Amino acid sequence: MMRWGLFLGPLAVALLIGVWALQVPAPRGLQTPAVDFSAARAMQDVQVIGVRPHPVGSADHTRVRDALFARMSSLGLTPAEQAGALSPEAVARLTRWGGDPAAAGNQAVNLVGVLPGRDRTAPAVLVMAHYDSSWDSPGAADDGAGVAAILETVRAIRARGLAERDLVVLLTDAEELNLDGARIFFSEHPLRDRVGAVVNLEARGGGGRALMFETGRGNAETIRLFTRAAVRADGGATSNALSIFVYESMPNGTDFTIPKNRGIGGVNFAFIGRPSQYHSPSSTPDNLDQGALQHLGSQALETTDALLRAPALPVAGPNLVYGDYLGRVFITHSTGLGWTLLALTAALGAFAAWGARHATRLDAADVGRGLLSGLWLLATGIVIAQGVRVLAGPLSARAESAEVYYTLLRRLPWMEAATVLAVLAVALAALAGRAALGSRLLAGVVLVAVAASLLLGGFDPVILVAGAVALILSLWSQAAPRTVWGGWLGLIALVFVLGCAAQAAAPEAALVFLWPGLLAALAAAACALTGARLEHPRSLAPAAIATVLGGAWIVTLAHPVFLGVGMDLPGVLALMGLLVLLFARPLAPTHARATLAAGAAACLILAVGVSLTARFAEPPPPPAVLVQAPDGGPVLAAAKAAA
């Protein structure tokens, strides 16, 4: 029982800390000091914006624009309207919705205002959000929350006193159609050449922590300013270089895409929780997560204020590797330092292996078997996660209509729960040892998962390769480690190899391997010093501490990653499972293989049941619905604001 407590205790603490860190801050009320952000004050504007859907060309679109013009005037922004022609793509999309572009004069109308600073010639800071909504959504979140947060930010900045430079407020139109408002401003408005930095606010859902998920290119100076400013926000800040890298690789965009492509730096914020509210009739003020609004607005306020009062705005340079720890502390370093961290990981791992060899006669072959065991876990986890995920519905890339895509969003919490259970099943199977479950049974499960993935999810070469690796290693009995040290150091070696590959190909994203690998190697070295036989709780204390510290961070990373890309890439949680096991591997009971195997089977059965239940909990739309996703298709909408 003591060994079970040593294994499950740190994992439970890590989970609790991670879940705590993922919570939004409490919304602040009307009595909040004038210099701070108040969700209650911002909600007064959300209540006006999100009464009814207000797409381009509708009467409510005009009502919202007029109300916002009046609000900007009351804040001393001296607003003006900027009209420009809708693009052919926007006209076509609005027509497919059932709207009438002629009712809008075939134009998008931006609202532009300026809060003067001390130096009217200095490069200005621009804050931006779009005020139009999708066709049948009130848009309280997307992007009523962003607009309201900007208005409350302006009010708080005025209360803080005169800033060094001008603040340009841009409320764009027709973002939901084709980013037309942003295109019009940065193509035609006289202020466009004065903009030195942009802060954009978005949403894909109705709640959750607001992520800073995109920057301009060459972001080192921007990140240094952001990490100093945003940690002062309520609830801290959530952001890392991995999300920046992933979003840069995606073929989609927000209004921020337009200035970014002009070489203007800045930051892009969004919350992506409560995905069922995305472009949904349920996106009303009453359903908006006010804690998410507080988090979004507080970060926007602190970042914008820091830019306004900086002696000089950030300029493009090298990219920076960075990430938050539990939303409260940021770790930053240059991309080149990654090689030093890898060298340190290798040195610590070698020391741990030396200590383990002298105490337990560990050999290199068993470390190699441990590496193969980790590779089996990763490959099998990818395949099983995909096989379970497709039971809940098609991949978003294969959704034949916008309504199918929105149905999948409503199923996303079910998908996440099922995928977590599937990865947990594979992790328990890895700890039990493949012999405890039987190589033929494991191979059969892999084959069934591959078949389900290909039949229901479409052809995917990654699944084929992962399935082949998983099948071979399932049948090869010599691929399983024979000692605890072999299994643990093999996992560290695998993550080290993956870290080297990531550092060479994409150093900004390598942190997902570098930091956990270094922590695990440090824990292994400490265990080799305190008791290399790994027999007593005291000797396992470093691994338990690493499990709590590292596991909590992985939890805070895994949830937003799944919300962003998990609908089509559920196997990303297999990597997260591997990283958690990287810390907890030596803590697992060594004489409970039957129990671990039974737990693996139970988790897999439950995962299949949860995934299938999603189809009944959120039934598919009528087949006659053929409207295309308003952001340019399901694939683009799926990652509109992912981290």
Secondary structure, 3 states (H helix, E strand, C coil): CHHHHHHHHHHHHHHHHHHHHCCCCCCCCCCCCCCCCCHHHHHHHHHHHCCCCCCCCCHHHHHHHHHHHHHHHHCCCCCEEEEEECCHHHHHHHHHHCCCHHHHCCEEEEEEEEECCCECCCCEEEEEEECCCCCCCCCHHHHHHHHHHHHHHHHHHHHHCCCCECEEEEEECCHHHHCHHHHHHHHHCHHHHHEEEEEEEEECCCEEEEEEEEECCCCHHHHHHHHHHHCCCCCCCECEHHHHHHHHCCCCCCCCHHHHHCCCEEEEEEEEECHHHCCCCCCCHHHCCHHHHHHHHHHHHHHHHHHHHCCCCCCCCCCEEEEEECCCEEEEEECCHHHHHHHHHHHHHHHHHHHHHHHHCCCHHHHHHHHHHHHHHHHHHHHHHHHHHHHHCCCHHHCCCHHHHHHHHHHHHHHHHHHHHHHHHHHHHHHHCHHHHCHHHHHHHHHHHHHHHHHHHCCCHHHHHHHHHHHHHHHCHHHCCCCHHHHHHHHHHHHHHHHHHHHHHCCCCCHHHHHHHHHHHHHHHHHHHHHCCCCCHHHHHHHHHHHHHHHHHHHHHHHHHHHHHCCCCCCHHHHHHHHHHHHHHHHCCCCCHHHHHHHHHHHHHHHHHHHHHHHHHCCCCCCCCCCCCCCCCHHHHHCCCCC
